[in-house]
Structures are given as structure tokens and as C-alpha cells.
């Protein structure tokens, strides 16, 4: 379910902000997932 939620958030933000999928800042995705109540392990995308 978490992967589906993240994929949906990415798709919606891509359309909303007019970026291609690779041009979407990951912090924007993290912020929206946190707003929706998702539990994340922050710092993983940065390799820490």
C-alpha cells in the first residue's frame, strides 16, 4: 500500500507542477507523503 500511495503522490505532483517524473524534487514528494500521514525514514534518499 505504501508503494501505491507514493506512486500516486508522484503522479499527482508531476501533473500539478508540470515536471517530468525525473524532474520532481524528492523533498516535495516527502512533504506530501508526510502531510498525508505516511511514516517515512527520512535521509534514505540522500544515502545516509
C-alpha positions in Angstrom: 0.0 0.0 0.0 2.8 2.4 0.8 4.3 2.0 -2.6 1.0 2.6 -4.2 0.5 5.8 -2.1 3.9 7.0 -3.1 3.3 6.3 -6.8 0.0 8.1 -6.7 1.5 11.1 -4.9 4.3 11.2 -7.5 1.9 11.1 -10.4 -0.3 13.8 -8.9 2.6 16.1 -8.2 4.1 15.6 -11.6 0.8 16.7 -13.2 0.3 19.6 -10.7 3.8 21.0 -11.1 4.3 20.3 -14.8 7.6 18.4 -14.2 8.5 15.1 -15.8 8.7 12.3 -13.3 12.5 12.6 -13.1 12.3 16.3 -12.6 10.2 16.1 -9.5 12.1 17.1 -6.3 12.0 14.2 -3.9 11.6 16.6 -1.0 8.3 17.7 -2.5 7.1 14.1 -2.5 8.3 13.5 1.0 6.5 16.6 2.2 3.2 15.5 0.7 3.5 11.9 2.0 4.1 13.3 5.5 1.1 15.6 5.1 -1.0 12.6 4.3 0.3 10.8 7.4 2.8 8.4 5.9 5.6 7.2 8.1 9.0 7.7 6.4 12.6 7.0 7.2 14.0 10.4 6.3 17.6 10.6 5.0 17.3 7.4 3.0 17.2 9.2 -0.4 20.4 11.0 0.4 22.3 7.8 1.1 22.7 8.4 4.9 
